[in-house]
Structures are given as structure tokens and as C-alpha cells.
Amino acid sequence: MSKKQYRLALVLEGGAVRGIYTAGVLDVLMKHGVQADMVIGTSAGCIHGGCYVSGQAGRSIRYYRKYRKNRHFMGFYSLLTSGEMVGRKFCYEDLPLRLDPFDEAAFEASPIDFYVTVTNVETGQAEHILCDELRVGGKMELLRAGASMPLCSHIVEYGGCKYLDGGVADSIPYRAALDLGAQRCLAVLTQPAGYLKKDGSMLPFRAAYRRYPKFVEAMARRPLAYNAQVVEVEQAARRGEAFMFRSCRNTGISRMERDPAVIDEQYALGRADAEAAWPALQAWLTQA
């Protein structure tokens, strides 16, 4: 069977709250009617990418503005009371079902193929899983798995496998998009130009995941792999094979940011960068 071909793929980096930049970019893409036929993301990239597929412009920043300070959303209260930094019930049940409903019907009716990146903790390898639905109790669990940060999330079991944050093994799934059949990629990175991921202490990971040595190895490789991925996307963008968005400046936002003003600034930066690049993007999209 021949591989499926995708005319345009959106490749979305994660970054926890920093990823609200991606939501700003995606909202502008929706405003201008940019139609991708594939979305592949990591962690927060998948969270916001789901709203692109369902056509819910503005949803991500709306619920961040309303609920970011809720102690059940994300933070140390959730970590202390549930063992997870991101509140499972609040974020993956209450929000999509009741507080700010996710349009599951629109998602399932969309022609866009949506891939969630997860890291298999037993193999240490990335898996890119096609999700044709994101129902609570269904493949919403894969979305949760892909955004479950090491050390502050429980391992998620799905389909007989154990998963954590897709960013551990594949932070920027550009190469995965090409392997899956993407002809051209529009990548959204959430770190500014010049950022390099540095080595950190591996002691907490070796202690927490001593039963999963391949996952620990993937964590140790992550800085080198991430920096190489950034270079690959930069080079593809210079050749015109890809189009890249990334933050034009550092807002100082943290992965667990609680300040609404900083979150708004990061989202507005995504929108501003996308609007400024729209003429160039429009020209790139119309190239043969």
C-alpha cells in the first residue's frame, strides 16, 4: 500500500504554558483560512492543535484566561493532591465536557489527520499515533499522555503501552511528518532564535524511572536531539522546504506560568508574529 501524501502539515512544538504562543499563531492561520491536511504535535502543541482541527479559534486563550489561576488546573496544589502537576479531571474532563466544551463532532468531521506524539517509557522511542477522535475516556488519554511531563505526571497506560511526554523522544516532530508523507511543513517553535537546550542533572530521572532505563537514556539524549532538530527545521526553512514560526523575543514566560499578563503577552506575540509573516507565508503557500 502506498504511503498517504499530505500537501501541508503543521508541526507543533510543546512547552507547557509557553505553548500558548502556538495558540496565537494557529488562531491567525484560522483567521486567514490556512488549510493544512495534517497536524502533528508534541505536548502543548497537540493540545492547541486539536482546537485547530475542530475549528475553535480563541478557545485555548479563552480558557487559559478564565482558569489558569484555578488550583485544580495546573500547579503545585494539583501536584500535592493528585501527584500530577496538570489536573487530570479538570483539564481532561471538566474543561472539554463542561467548562469550555471541545467540539468533538467538528473534530471527527474534519478532513485533517491529527497525530499525537508520545514517548513509550519502556522503549524510550517516540510514537506518532493517529487520533480520529478525542473523546473523554477514548483517545483523549493519548492527548493526556503526550502532555504528561516527567517527574510531575503519572505514567499513562493506553493500549497496553506506557507513555509520557512526547517531547522527551521527539520535541519537534518535523522528520516524523515527512516520514508520514508530508510534502511541506509549517513548523511552530516556542523558543526564540538562539535558544539551545542544555544538559541538566539526570539524578532525579534515574531515581524516578530506574525501571525504565531506555526512557532515562532518551531523557539524557534530549538536549542534543532537540538542538539538532532546531537546526534541521532552520535549514529546511532557508531552502524553502518548510516555513517556520518562532517567538521573535523572549517574554520570560515559564513552563508553569500563572501570571495572566505574561500568558496574554505570549499569546499576543504568537498572533503578532503570524500576522507580520502572513505576506511571506501566503507567497510560500502559493508556490508550486
N, C-alpha and C positions, 0 to 999 in steps of 0.2 A: 504493500500500500504506500502510495506517495505521501510525503510529508505535507501537511497543510501549510499554505502560504498566507502570511499576514502582510498586508500592504503597509500598515503603520502600527507600531507597538509603543505604548507608554511604559517606560521603565522607571520605577519609583523607589528611591532610597527611603529608608526608615529614619529613625532618630527620635522616637518618643514624641514629646511635645514640640520639639524642634521641627517635626514634620508638618506642622500647621502651615509652614511655608509652601509645601506641596499642595495643600488645600487651596491656597491663594492662586497658585498657578493653574490648577485644574479648573477653578471657577472661571478664570478668564478664558481658558480653552473652550469651556462650555458656552460662555457668552458669545464667542466668535464662531461657534459651530464646528470646531475641530472634531472630526470623527475618526477615532482610532478603531481598529478591529481587534486589538489585543491589549490587555493591561496585565503587567507582571510587576509585582512589588514585594517589598520586604517590610515587615513590621508596620509602622505607621503609614508607610506608603500604600500598603494594602487597605488599611482602614479608610484612608481618604480616597483611594482608587475605587473602592466599592461604590462610593457616592457618585463618582463619575459615571460608572456603568449604569447606575439606577437613575441618573439624570437629576440628582438632588443638589443643585448648586446652592452653596451657602449653608448647607446642613452642618458641616464639620465645625465651622467657626461659630455657628449659632449655639450648638450645644457646649462647645468649649466656653463661650462667654457666660452661658447660663449656669453651668455645673462644675467648672474647673475647681472651685473652692469647696465643693461638696466633699465632705470627708470620705464618702463612700466611692468617689470617682477614682482618685489616684493620689497616693501619698502614704505617709507612714502610719496613719490610722488604719488604713486598709491592710498594710503590711503586718501590723501588730495583731490585728483582729482576725485576719484570714490567712496570713502567710504569703499574701500576694500584694505587690505594690499597686497593681491595677485591679480595682474591684470587679471581680468576675460577674456577680449578679447585676451590679449597677450598669456596667459597661456593655455586657453581652446579653443581657435580658431586659432590664428595665428601660435602657435607652432605646434600643431598636424596636421594642414592642410597644412601649407606652409613652415615655417622656419625649422622644423625638423620633417617631416611627421611621424605620428604614423601609423604603418602598421595594419590598421583596418581589411583588408582581412585576414591576418595571425592570428589576434586575434580571429576573428569569426570562423576560420577553426580549431583552437586549440581544443584539447580534454580536456583541463584544465578548470574546473569550477572556475569562478572568483567571489568572494564575496566582496562587498564594505560595510564597517561598517559606519553607520551614527547614529547620535543621534536625535531622534524625540523631538523637543523642547516642544511640548505640553504634551507628556507623560513622558519625561525625560529618556526614555528607549532606549537602543541600538537596531538597526535593522540591520540585515546582509542580504543584497539584492544581489541575483544572477544577474550578468550582462553578458548577452550573446552578447552584443555589447557595444562599447564605442564611438558611433558616436556623432559628434558635433550636438547639438540640440536634441540628444537622451539621452542615459544613461550616456553620458559624464557629464550630470548635476548631476548625483548621485556621480560620482567621485569628482566633484567640491564641492558638499555638504559635503562629508565625510572629505574634507580637509579645510573646511571653519572655521577658528579659531574664537572663541567667541571674541567679542568686536572689532574685526578688519575685520569682514566679514558680509555681509548681510545674513539674513536667506534665504535659498534656498527652494523654493517650487517645489515639484515634486509629481505627482500622488495624488494631494490633501493633501499632508502632508508637514510639515515644518521641515527642517533639518539643523543641523550644525555638526561640527567636531565629527566624531565617537569616538575620543579619550576621549570625556567627559564621556560617559557612558561605554565604553569598550576599554580601551587603548591597551590591549594585548589580542586579541580575541582567546586565546587558548581554553578556555572552550567552546566557541561558535563553534570552529572547531570540537571538539569532539561531541558536540550535533548534528552537521550537518552530522556526520557519519565518521569523520576522525579516522583512526586506529592508525596512528602515525603522529607526528607533528615535523617539523623542524621550530623552532622559531628564529626570528631575533629581538633582542632587541637593542635599540640605546643608552641606557645609560650604563655606565660601572658598574661593580660589586660594590656593596656597596651603590649605589645611592638610596636614599629614597625621595619620593615626600613629601614636607612639606605643611602644611596649609598656605594659603595666605588670604589676605583681600577679603571678599566676597562683599564689598560695591559696587564696580563697576558692578558686575554681578546682584546684587539685583536691582540696578538702571536701568540697560540696559534691563533686562529681567523680569521686575516686572509683566508683563502679563503672564509669563511662570514660575510659582513657582516650578513646577516639574523639569524643566531644572536647575533652581538655586539649588535645592536640589541635583541634580546629580553632579553639579559642586562642591558643598560642600563635597560630599562623595568621590570625585575623588582621593585625596591623599591616603586615607585608602584603597580604592578599588585597586588602582594601585599597592601599596606596597604588597597587598595580592596576586595579580596576578603574580608579580615577584617571590614570594616565591613558588607559585604553579608550575610555569614553572621550577624553580630551582629543586624542589623536583622530578618532573617528569623526568627531565634530569638525576638526580642521580640514579633513578630507571631504566633508560634505556628506558623509555616510550616516551621520547622526546629527541631531540638534540637541543642544544641552542648555538647560536652565540650572543655575545655581545662585545662591544668595550673593548679591553684589557687595554686601558688607556683613559684618558680624554684629548682631543685635545683642549679644551677650546672653541669649536665651539658654536655659539649662534643659536637660532632658526631662526633668520633673517640674518645670516652671509652674508657679502658682500665680504670679502677678498678671492680672488680666491685661494691663497696659503693655507688657512685654509680649504677651501672646498676640495681642492685636497688632503690635508693630511687626512681628514676624509674618503674620498672615498678610498684612498690607504690603510688606516687602515682596512677598510672592506675587501678589497682584500687580504691583508696580513693575517688577522685573518682566513679567509676562507681557504687560501692555507695551513696555518700551521695546521689547523684542518682537512684537507682533508683525511689523512690516517684514523683518528678516525671516521670521517663521513662515509667513504667508508665501514669500518667494520660494523658500525651501520646499514647502508642501506642494507647490505647483511644478516643481522640477520633475522631469521625466524619470 
